[in-house]
Amino acid sequence: MLIFCLIVIGVCSIILNFFCFLITHDKNSTSSYDNPFFVIRVSNMKYLIYATALATMLTSAASATDLVEAAKTSGGTKTFASAMKSSGLAKSLEADGPYTIFAPEDSAFDKLPPDTKAALFKDKNKLAQVLAYHVIPGKVMVADVKPGKVKTLEGSSLTLSSDNGKVTVDNANVTQSDVAADNGVIHVIDKVVLPED
């Protein structure tokens, strides 16, 4: 996105400079273009367009969000985002994609039996395996969910169902949907779903 914006600014700069050259160096012209105040106005217009393009570029760069960042900032899925970082799964989800994540809300982790939760956060490989079970390839908006089994990054399949807008993932309900990121989408669920051993 940043490179694209820089290219756009460069092209605009070339076009504007060429335009200014033409209207200020037309020796046969007797129009108001020869007026130095007009030249100043054109120069000011150039800077205004540059500033607008730069502001657009900075806004676009600031709004660029990967799945991990979206999970951190969306509210309610910070535990999941933190677990992705500590398990090493975040590296894939920050760069690759697109993916769809069914991210358990923070309170979902408290619903796990205490021993299961403690063991899960102690074993990074197991944690990465469970988190990868919440991720499927492709960007699937909630309106596009098709009932049935879908393969996860973990390797086994989740069961999705959709009934009049109510979407479930295994035995978990989607409580917030379509949290967009540059490389996919997040749907928040109310339980941690576990792959079969």
C-alpha positions in Angstrom: 0.0 0.0 0.0 2.8 2.4 0.9 4.7 1.7 -2.4 1.5 2.2 -4.4 0.8 5.6 -2.7 4.4 6.7 -3.4 4.0 5.8 -7.1 0.7 7.7 -7.2 2.4 10.8 -5.7 5.3 10.5 -8.1 3.0 10.3 -11.1 0.9 13.3 -9.9 4.1 15.3 -9.4 5.2 14.6 -13.0 1.8 15.5 -14.4 1.5 18.7 -12.4 5.0 19.9 -13.1 4.4 19.3 -16.9 1.1 21.2 -16.7 2.7 24.1 -14.9 5.6 24.2 -17.4 3.1 24.3 -20.3 1.0 27.1 -19.0 3.9 29.3 -17.7 6.1 28.9 -20.8 3.6 29.5 -23.6 5.3 32.5 -25.3 2.4 33.0 -27.7 -0.1 33.3 -25.0 -1.6 36.6 -24.0 -4.0 35.1 -21.4 -4.0 35.4 -17.7 -1.7 32.4 -17.5 1.2 34.9 -18.0 0.1 36.7 -14.8 2.6 35.9 -12.0 -0.2 35.7 -9.5 -1.7 32.8 -11.5 1.7 31.0 -11.4 1.7 31.4 -7.6 -1.8 30.0 -7.4 -0.8 27.0 -9.5 2.3 26.5 -7.3 0.1 26.6 -4.2 -2.3 24.1 -5.9 0.6 21.7 -6.4 1.5 21.8 -2.7 -2.2 21.3 -1.7 -2.4 18.2 -3.9 0.9 16.9 -2.5 -0.4 17.4 1.0 -3.7 15.7 0.2 -1.9 12.7 -1.4 0.4 12.5 1.6 -2.4 12.6 4.1 -4.3 9.9 2.1 -1.1 7.7 2.1 -0.6 8.1 5.8 -4.3 7.4 6.6 -4.1 4.2 4.4 -0.9 3.1 6.1 -2.4 3.7 9.5 -5.6 1.7 8.7 -3.7 -1.3 7.4 -4.3 -4.0 9.9 -3.4 -7.7 9.9 -5.4 -10.4 11.6 -3.3 -10.4 14.8 -3.6 -6.6 15.2 -7.3 -6.8 14.5 -7.7 -9.4 17.2 -5.8 -7.2 19.7 -7.8 -4.1 18.9 -11.3 -5.4 18.2 -12.0 -5.8 22.0 -12.8 -9.0 23.7 -10.2 -11.2 21.9 -7.0 -10.0 23.6 -6.4 -13.4 25.2 -6.5 -15.1 21.8 -4.2 -12.5 20.3 -1.7 -12.9 23.1 -1.9 -16.7 22.8 -1.2 -16.4 19.0 1.9 -14.4 19.8 3.2 -16.7 22.5 2.6 -19.9 20.4 4.3 -18.5 17.3 1.2 -18.8 15.2 1.0 -15.0 14.9 3.9 -14.9 12.4 1.9 -16.8 9.8 -1.3 -14.8 10.4 0.5 -11.4 10.3 1.9 -11.9 6.8 0.1 -14.7 4.9 -3.6 -15.1 4.0 -6.3 -14.6 3.5 -7.6 -16.5 6.5 -10.8 -16.6 8.5 -10.4 -16.8 12.3 -13.0 -18.0 14.7 -11.5 -16.2 17.8 -12.8 -17.2 21.2 -13.7 -14.2 23.3 -11.7 -13.6 26.5 -14.3 -15.1 28.8 -14.3 -18.3 26.7 -10.9 -19.3 28.0 -12.2 -19.1 31.6 -14.9 -21.7 30.6 -12.2 -24.3 30.1 -11.5 -26.6 33.0 -8.6 -25.1 35.0 -6.3 -28.1 34.4 -7.0 -27.9 30.6 -6.3 -24.2 30.5 -3.1 -24.4 32.5 -1.8 -27.3 30.4 -2.7 -25.5 27.2 -0.8 -22.3 28.0 2.2 -24.3 29.3 2.7 -26.3 26.1 3.3 -24.0 23.2 3.0 -26.7 20.6 -0.4 -27.8 21.9 -1.5 -24.2 22.2 -0.5 -23.5 18.5 -2.4 -26.7 17.5 -5.5 -25.6 19.3 -5.3 -22.0 17.9 -4.7 -23.3 14.4 -7.9 -25.3 14.8 -9.7 -21.9 14.9 -8.3 -20.8 11.6 -9.5 -21.7 8.1 -8.0 -20.7 4.7 -9.8 -18.0 2.7 -11.8 -15.0 3.7 -15.4 -16.1 4.6 -17.8 -13.4 5.7 -20.6 -14.6 8.0 -23.2 -14.2 5.3 -21.1 -16.6 3.1 -20.8 -19.4 5.7 -21.9 -22.7 4.2 -23.0 -25.5 6.6 -20.7 -28.5 6.7 -17.1 -29.4 7.5 -14.2 -27.2 6.6 -10.5 -28.0 7.0 -8.5 -25.9 9.4 -4.8 -24.9 9.5 -4.5 -27.5 12.3 -5.4 -30.2 9.7 -8.7 -31.5 11.0 -12.1 -30.1 10.2 -14.5 -27.8 12.0 -18.2 -28.2 11.6 -20.0 -25.0 10.6 -23.7 -24.4 10.6 -25.8 -21.4 9.6 -29.5 -21.0 10.5 -31.3 -17.7 9.7 -28.1 -15.7 10.4 -27.1 -17.7 13.5 -23.7 -19.3 12.9 -22.1 -21.9 15.0 -18.6 -23.4 14.9 -18.6 -26.9 16.4 -20.5 -26.2 19.6 -19.6 -22.5 19.8 -21.8 -19.5 18.8 -20.6 -16.6 16.7 -21.2 -13.5 18.9 -19.5 -10.9 16.7 -18.9 -11.2 13.0 -17.0 -9.7 10.1 -14.1 -8.0 11.9 -12.2 -7.1 8.8 -8.4 -7.2 8.4 -6.1 -6.7 5.4 -5.4 -10.4 5.2 -8.8 -11.9 6.3 -11.6 -11.7 8.7 -12.4 -12.5 12.3 -15.6 -13.9 13.8 -15.7 -13.9 17.6 -17.1 -17.1 19.3 -18.2 -17.8 22.8 -16.2 -21.0 23.4 -12.8 -22.4 22.8 -13.2 -25.3 20.4 -10.8 -28.2 20.7 -9.7 -30.6 18.0 -10.2 -34.3 18.7 -7.1 -36.1 19.9 
